[in-house]
Amino acid sequence: MQNPELVRMEADTDDARLFDLPERESFLSNELLAGISQDVYAQLEGRIEIVRCDPREVIFREDDPGDSLYLIAEGSVKISKKGRAGQQETLTHLMEGDFFGEMALIDSGRRSARATAVGHAVLGRIDTRSWDLLLRLAPHKVLGNFTRAVTKRLRLNNQHFIEQMMRTERLSLMGATVSSIVHDMNNPIGSILGACEAIQTQNQSALTDKMTRIIRDAVDRMLTMTRELVDFSRGNTQLNLQDIPLDELLQSLEPDFASCAPEVEVQIENQFGGQLQLDRHRFLRVFGNLIRNAREAMKRSPRKELRFSVTQVGAKVRFAISDTGCGIPEDILPRIFEPFVTHGKSNGTGLGLAISKAVVEAHHGSISVSTSADGTTFQIDLPLSWSGVQKAT
């Protein structure tokens, strides 16, 4: 991954044009610098580095050296830490006007968590020397701002810790319950599959083959759903990889597209004619969940259009599922892929998108979302080649 683009904001004639950039003024109103004088800020501004981050770009990782703090001018930043099975667990989302990375700078230690840009972000980087200068010029204001911010975060972290404990307990209980159900289902499922085999042996016809194939596929989907829940509760997604032609995958999604009719107009655009290594049943569940969410989001929209597109972007295949629904509320958006977060569903569990994210990332892909009042788009990027990656899964 490329390093963030660093543009030093020097207070000289050549860089005077940078002074008028929108992010320059937002640094002065940052929580950490609130209330400092223009004279103090004038001595600091030339030492600030602008860091421009792409969506999902890692700003720093856990255990990296802590040599600076960051002011958020535009966008938002996710702070996460390794949790279940080594996966990143979200601790908090920081928005414009906030700051982060200060603790490692103060105690000269290493980063205790990972910081990642959620979307496009513009940050201001302050190194150790600049921090020391700021403390000399405006100690009371800066330390007062710092204390208030840390106190607020401690309160939020306490609440987050309680919620995390409850979520972990719910996941553990869910995993144990589903495991017990799966165990009890083994005999009836065996009976169903045995009956299918007997029917096909006794009645060899095209209709019998079609019906038994539908039954087997339904059983496979049911088993996949239960395995998904068990795997997710344990933080470990086991894949059954196959070479799947994309046309075949889209054909398998026809029942999901058909469920949108007649209210929703469905547009399918496929510009990729190759194949991918996928867990077929798990990805059918991912796409089926996204299509169902899109359909429900458009229930009250006057214009109901669902667009499913597939394109190749460099060494990746990009899937985009767009709707013309109501969009996702701003307060829900940063947590949309977290367990038990749901919106607009009276009977939603809040696990669909969290499991989808786990499945995509198990394929070494990424999933993201963009939304507005005019609709929502979920984007999935998958690598074309799994060379040297399969064993890690």
N, C-alpha and C positions, 0 to 999 in steps of 0.2 A: 504494500500500500504506500502510495506517495505521501511524503510529509506535507502538512498544511503549508499553504503559501504564506510566507512571512513578508510583510511589507513594513519596513521601519518608517515611522512618522517623524522625520527629523525637522527641527525648527529652523530650516534654512530656506533660501530663496527658491531652490530647485523643487522643494517639496511643499511650497506654500499652497499649491493647488489642493493638497490633501486636507487642508484645514477646513475646507467647505464640505467635505464628505459628510453624509448624514450621521455616520457612526461616531464622528468626532464629538458632537454635542452630547450624545447619549452617554459617553464616558463620564462626563461631569455630573450627570444625574444618577450615576450608579449608586447603589446602596452603600458601597464602601466609601465613596468620595462625597456623598451628600453633605452639603454645608461648608465644604472647604472654599477658600477664597479664590478669586480669579488669579491672583498673584501666585498662589501656591500651585494652582493647576497649570499655569503657564510654565512653571519650572519642571513640571512632571510630564507634560504632554509630549515633549520631544523624545521621551524615553519609552513611550508606549509602542509596542509592536502590534500591528493589526494582523490577526490570524483569520484567514478565510477558510471555512471548512465545508466540504461537500456533505450531502446527506449520508448518515451512518459512518462518517469518518471518525476514527478513534483519535482523540486529542492526546490522551495519555493513558497508560495501562497501569494496572495494579503492580506495585513494587518498582515502578519507574522512579528515578531520582526526582525529588521535589525541588525544583529550582525556580519556580515562578507561580504566580497566581493569575487568574483570568477574569476579566470583566466581560459580561455578555452585552453586546450592543444590539445584535439582531439574532432572531431565531431562539432556539432552546437547546439545552444540553441534558442528556440523561446520565445520571451517576449510578453505576451498578457494581456488583461485587460477585465473585464466584460463590455459587450456592450448591443446590442439589446436583450431583453428578458432574460437578465442574461447570455447570451452566451459569450464565450471567443472570443474576437476580436484580431487578431494578430497585434502587433505594429511594431515588427521588428524581423529579424533573425540575430543572431550574430555568426560569424564563428571562426575558430581556430585563436588564437593570440589576440582575443578581450577579454574584461572583462565586468562584469556586477555586479549589486547589491551594487554599491559603495555609492549611494546617501543616502540610509537608514543608512549605517554605519557612514557616515560623520555627518548627523544631528541627529543621535541616534533615528530616527523615525521608522515607520513601512514600510513594503514593499508596494509600490504603484502599483505593477503589479505581474503577475505570471511568473515564469521561468520554462520552460519544455525542457528536452532533446529531440531533434528531432530524432536522432538515438542513437547508443551507443556513449557515451561522457565521456571524462576524464577531470576533472576540478581540479584546485588548489584553496583551500579555505584559505583565509587570514582573521583572526579575528581582533578584535579591537586593541588588544595589538600589534600584528604584524604590523598592519597599522601604529600605532603610532611610532613603531621602524623604519619603513621604512621612515617615514617623518623626523625623527631625523637624519638618516644616509644619505639620499639623497633628501633633500627637493626640490632643484631646478629642478632636473631631473624628479622626480615623479610628482610634481605639474605642470611642463611644459607638460608632457605627458598627465596628467589628463585634463588639460585645452584644449589641442588640440582634445582629444577624445570627450569631452563634446561638444565642438564647432561643430565638425563634426556631432555628433548625433542630435544636435539642428537643423542643416540644413536639415538632413534627416527626422527628425520628422515633420518639417514644410511642407516638400514635402508630407510626409505620411498623414498629416492632410488634406491637400488639396485633395489628392486622395481619402481619406476616406469620405470627405464631398461630393465629386462628386459621389462616389459609393453609399452612402446612398441616395442621391438624385435620382440616377438611379433606385435603388431598390424600393424607394417609388413610383416613377412614374410608374414603371413596375407593382407593386401591384395594383395601382389604375386602370391602363389600363386593366389588366387581370380580375379584379373584375367586371368591366363594361362589358367586353366580356362575362364572365360567366353568368351574369344577362341576357344578350341578347340571350344567347344560351339555356336558360331553356325551352322556348316554343318549338323550333325545336327538342331538345332532348326528350322532353315529347312526341312529335308527333312520333318520331322514335320508342320509346319504346312502345307506344300505338299501332303502326302499327305492331310491332313484336308480341304483344300479340294477335292481331286480326288474323294475318296470322297463328299463332300456333293453335289458336282455330278452324279456318276453315279447316286447313290441318294438321291433326295429322299423322305425319310420321317421320321416323328416320332422313331423309334428312332435313325436315322442322325444327325439333328440333336442328339439328346440325347448320343450317344456322342462326336461331334466336339466338342461344347461341353465335355464332361468332359475330353477330351484337351487342348483349348486352355487350360482353366482350370488343369490340372495343369502345363502348360508355363509359364503365367504365374506360378504359385506358385514353380516352380523358379527362374525368372529373378528373382523378387522376393527369394528367399532369398540368391542370389548377390550381387545388388545391395546388399542389406542389409549383407553382410559387407564388401564393397568400400567402401561409404559410411561404415560405422562405423570401419573402419581409417583412413579419411582425416578422420574427425571432421566429416562433412558429410552430412546426410540430405536427399536430393532427393525431393520429393513429387509424385505424380500425383493432384491433388485432383479429386474428383467430389462432386456432391450425392447422398448415399446415404440413402434412407429407412431408418430404424432397423429396421423390420420385415424389410426385405430383408437387412440386415446379419446379423440374428439367424437368418434362414433359411439364410444361407451358413455359419453356425456349427453347423448341425445335425449334420454328420459328426463334429465335435469332441465335441459333447454325446453322440452315439450311442456314441462310443468308451468312454464311462464305464460303459455298461451291460454286464452286469446288476448288477455289484457296487456301483456308486455310484448313489444316488438324486439326481437332478438336479432342481432347482427353478429355474424361470425367471420372473422378475417384471419386466414392462416397463410403466412408468408414463409413458413418453414416446412420443408418436405422431408426432413430427416427423422431420426429416432433418438430417444434419450434413454438413459438407464434410470429407471424409476421403480419404486414400489407401487405397482398399478393401483391396488385397492386403496392404499393410503392417499394417493394423489387424487383419485376419483372422489374421495371423501373431502379433501381440501377444496377442490373446485366446486363440488356439490354444495358445500357449506357457504362458499362465497356467492354462488348463484342464488341460493335461497335467501341469504342476507340482502342481496341486491333487490330481489323481488319484494321482500317485506318492506324495504326502505322506500319503495315506490308506490305503496298502497294508496297514499293520499295525494300523489303527484298527478297533475293534469297530463303531463307528458311522461310516458313510461317506455323507456328504451334501455335495453341492456346490450352492451357491446363487449364481445370476447375476442381479443386479438392475440396473435402469436407472431413474433418477429425474432430475427436473429440480430443480436447486437454484439459484435466482436466475437468473443469466445463464449458467449452466453445466449440462452434462449429466453426471451422475455414474454411473459403472459400478462395481459392487462384485462381486468374485469371492471367495467365502468357502468354506473347506473345514473339515472336522472332523479334520484330520490332527494330526501330532505337534508342529507349530509350528516356528519357526526359532530356533536357538540364539542366546543373547544376544550371544556374541562375533562371530557372523556378521552379525547384523541391521544394524549401522551400515554395513556394506560390501556389502550384498546386491545393490545396483545397479551395483557396480563390475565391470569386465571380469575374467574368469578366477576369479571367486569362485563356488564351487558348494558344495552341501551335499546329502548323501543320494543322490547319483547316481553310479553306478560309471562311467558313460560320459558324464557331463555335461561340456560345454566351459566353462561359466561365462560364456557370452556372451548367453544368451537374455534375461535381465532387463536387462542393460546395453543391448542393442539395443532392447528394448521401451521403456526410459526415453528413449533418443535419439529414437525415433519419436514418442512422446507429446509430448515437449518441442518437437519440430519442428512439431507441430500447436498449439503454444502452450498445451499442457495440462500437467497435473502427475500424477505417480503416487506413491503412498505405500503403506506396508504397516504393519499392526498384527498382532501375533501373541501367542499364549499357548499353554499346554499343551493347550488345547481346540481349537486351530485357528488359521488364518491368513486374513486378509482383505487383498486388494490393491484399492486404490481409485484410479480414474482419473477426473479431472475435465477435461472439454473445453469450450472456449467455444462458445456457441451461434452467435455472430456472428464472422465473419472480416473484418468491414469494416475496411479500412485495415491488415490484417495480412498478407494474401496476398502482397503485393509483397515483404515482408520475408523470406518463405520462399523 
